[in-house]
Amino acid sequence: VLYDFRIHFDFHWDSILPVLHTDCSTLTAPMAWDNCDDTLTATTSDPTSYTTDGTYIVTWTYTDAAEISSVQTQEVIVDDTTAPVPTLASLPIISQTCSLTVDVVPTATDDCAGTMNGTTLDAITYNTAGVYTITWIYDDGNGNITTQDQTVIVTDNTDPVPDSPILGTATGNCVVT
């Protein structure tokens, strides 16, 4: 009678995968090792990038050269707590004579929402000379809001110009119209 005793040391990892708390990001695959293949990188068919708050379970699979697999799960809690970051640290002052319409909307980048356009409750068209402030709002939809102010200056430095360069003489008896 022949007995075939094969001993394979399954994959070893330091501990159970911890619960991962993250701001919308891409997960890095965990690693394990076995006695034949040294270090193995896990694979998964589950999503590894998240853009929505919530709790997710990722099943990681480690497979060695002999096609022997081991599975490990990881709980991922996505909680977007990072506010959007404006693309420009400070917005340029916009200045024009007589009237002005802001036609360039500033942007910001967010870990979850990506690139977003600013919105405002302020006017973006001005027809009267003065200095105005537009407050741009970047809202990632997960409760994180950043605001950024932009100065708008409308000037009127031009003297009025008469329709006629020379006015005629007005004459009349007691009343002139």
C-alpha positions as CSV (number, residue, x, y, z in Angstrom):
1,V,0.0,0.0,0.0
2,L,1.4,3.3,-1.0
3,Y,0.3,6.5,0.7
4,D,0.7,9.9,-0.9
5,F,1.2,12.5,1.8
6,R,1.2,15.9,0.3
7,I,1.5,18.8,2.5
8,H,0.8,22.3,1.1
9,F,1.1,25.2,3.3
10,D,-1.8,27.5,2.5
11,F,-1.4,31.2,2.2
12,H,-0.4,33.1,5.3
13,W,-1.3,36.6,6.2
14,D,-0.4,38.5,9.3
15,S,-4.0,39.0,10.4
16,I,-7.6,39.1,9.3
17,L,-8.1,42.0,6.9
18,P,-9.2,45.0,9.0
19,V,-12.3,47.0,8.3
20,L,-11.2,49.8,6.0
21,H,-12.6,53.3,6.6
22,T,-11.9,55.4,3.5
23,D,-12.8,58.6,1.6
24,C,-13.9,57.5,-1.9
25,S,-10.7,55.9,-3.1
26,T,-9.3,53.0,-4.9
27,L,-8.4,50.0,-2.8
28,T,-4.9,48.5,-2.9
29,A,-4.9,44.7,-3.2
30,P,-3.7,42.9,-0.1
31,M,-0.8,40.5,-0.3
32,A,-0.1,37.0,1.1
33,W,2.6,34.4,0.8
34,D,2.8,30.7,0.6
35,N,5.7,28.3,0.8
36,C,6.1,27.8,-3.0
37,D,5.4,31.1,-4.6
38,D,6.5,33.6,-1.9
39,T,4.4,36.7,-2.2
40,L,1.0,36.7,-3.9
41,T,-1.2,39.7,-4.7
42,A,-4.9,39.2,-4.2
43,T,-7.4,39.7,-7.0
44,T,-11.1,40.4,-6.9
45,S,-14.1,40.8,-9.2
46,D,-15.7,43.2,-6.8
47,P,-15.4,47.0,-7.3
48,T,-12.2,48.5,-5.9
49,S,-13.0,52.1,-6.5
50,Y,-15.9,53.9,-4.7
51,T,-17.6,57.2,-5.3
52,T,-20.7,56.8,-3.0
53,D,-20.9,56.6,0.8
54,G,-21.8,53.2,2.1
55,T,-20.6,49.8,3.4
56,Y,-19.2,47.3,0.9
57,I,-17.7,43.8,1.2
58,V,-14.8,42.9,-1.0
59,T,-13.8,39.2,-1.5
60,W,-10.1,38.9,-2.2
61,T,-8.7,35.7,-3.8
62,Y,-5.1,34.6,-3.6
63,T,-4.1,32.0,-6.2
64,D,-0.7,30.4,-6.5
65,A,1.1,28.8,-9.4
66,A,-0.5,25.4,-8.6
67,E,-3.9,27.0,-9.0
68,I,-4.6,26.6,-5.3
69,S,-6.7,29.4,-4.0
70,S,-7.6,30.9,-0.7
71,V,-10.3,33.6,-0.1
72,Q,-10.4,36.5,2.4
73,T,-13.1,39.2,2.8
74,Q,-12.8,42.8,3.8
75,E,-15.4,45.2,4.9
76,V,-15.0,48.7,3.3
77,I,-16.8,51.7,4.8
78,V,-16.8,54.7,2.5
79,D,-17.5,57.9,4.3
80,D,-16.7,61.0,2.3
81,T,-15.5,63.6,4.8
82,T,-13.2,65.5,2.5
83,A,-14.4,68.8,1.1
84,P,-13.8,69.7,-2.6
85,V,-10.6,71.5,-3.3
86,P,-10.8,74.5,-5.7
87,T,-8.7,74.2,-8.9
88,L,-7.3,77.7,-8.4
89,A,-6.2,78.7,-4.9
90,S,-7.6,82.2,-5.5
91,L,-9.9,83.3,-8.3
92,P,-8.8,86.2,-10.5
93,I,-10.4,89.6,-10.2
94,I,-12.7,90.3,-13.2
95,S,-12.9,93.9,-14.3
96,Q,-14.6,95.5,-17.2
97,T,-16.1,98.9,-18.2
98,C,-19.8,99.6,-18.2
99,S,-21.1,96.0,-17.8
100,L,-19.9,92.5,-17.3
101,T,-21.1,88.9,-17.5
102,V,-19.1,86.2,-15.9
103,D,-18.7,83.5,-18.4
104,V,-16.0,81.3,-16.9
105,V,-17.3,79.1,-14.1
106,P,-14.5,78.0,-11.7
107,T,-14.0,74.3,-10.8
108,A,-13.0,72.2,-7.9
109,T,-11.9,68.5,-7.5
110,D,-13.4,66.1,-5.0
111,D,-12.3,62.6,-4.0
112,C,-15.8,61.2,-4.7
113,A,-17.4,63.6,-7.2
114,G,-14.4,64.3,-9.3
115,T,-14.2,67.6,-11.1
116,M,-17.2,69.9,-10.5
117,N,-18.3,73.3,-11.6
118,G,-19.0,76.0,-9.0
119,T,-22.5,77.2,-8.5
120,T,-23.6,80.6,-7.1
121,L,-26.7,82.3,-5.7
122,D,-25.2,85.7,-6.7
123,A,-25.7,87.6,-10.0
124,I,-23.2,86.9,-12.7
125,T,-24.3,89.9,-14.9
126,Y,-23.6,93.5,-13.7
127,N,-24.7,96.7,-15.5
128,T,-23.9,99.3,-12.8
129,A,-20.4,100.5,-11.8
130,G,-19.3,99.1,-8.5
131,V,-17.3,96.3,-6.8
132,Y,-19.2,93.0,-6.3
133,T,-18.4,89.7,-4.7
134,I,-19.5,86.3,-6.2
135,T,-19.4,83.4,-3.7
136,W,-18.9,80.2,-5.6
137,I,-20.1,77.0,-4.0
138,Y,-18.6,73.5,-4.5
139,D,-20.9,70.8,-3.1
140,D,-19.8,67.2,-3.4
141,G,-23.3,65.9,-2.6
142,N,-22.1,64.1,0.6
143,G,-22.3,67.1,3.0
144,N,-18.9,68.6,2.2
145,I,-19.0,72.1,0.9
146,T,-16.3,74.6,0.0
147,T,-16.9,78.2,-0.9
148,Q,-14.6,80.6,-2.8
149,D,-15.1,84.3,-3.4
150,Q,-14.4,86.2,-6.6
151,T,-14.3,90.0,-7.0
152,V,-16.0,91.6,-9.9
153,I,-15.3,95.3,-10.7
154,V,-17.5,97.3,-13.1
155,T,-16.0,100.7,-13.9
156,D,-17.4,103.8,-15.7
157,N,-14.4,106.1,-16.3
158,T,-15.7,107.6,-19.6
159,D,-17.3,111.0,-19.6
160,P,-20.6,111.3,-21.4
161,V,-20.3,112.4,-25.1
162,P,-23.0,114.8,-26.4
163,D,-24.9,113.6,-29.5
164,S,-24.1,116.8,-31.2
165,P,-20.7,118.5,-30.8
166,I,-22.1,122.0,-31.3
167,L,-25.5,123.1,-29.9
168,G,-27.4,125.7,-31.8
169,T,-28.5,129.0,-30.3
170,A,-32.0,128.9,-28.7
171,T,-33.9,132.2,-29.0
172,G,-37.4,133.1,-28.3
173,N,-39.7,135.8,-26.9
174,C,-40.3,135.1,-23.2
175,V,-40.1,131.3,-23.6
176,V,-37.5,129.1,-25.3
177,T,-38.1,125.4,-25.9
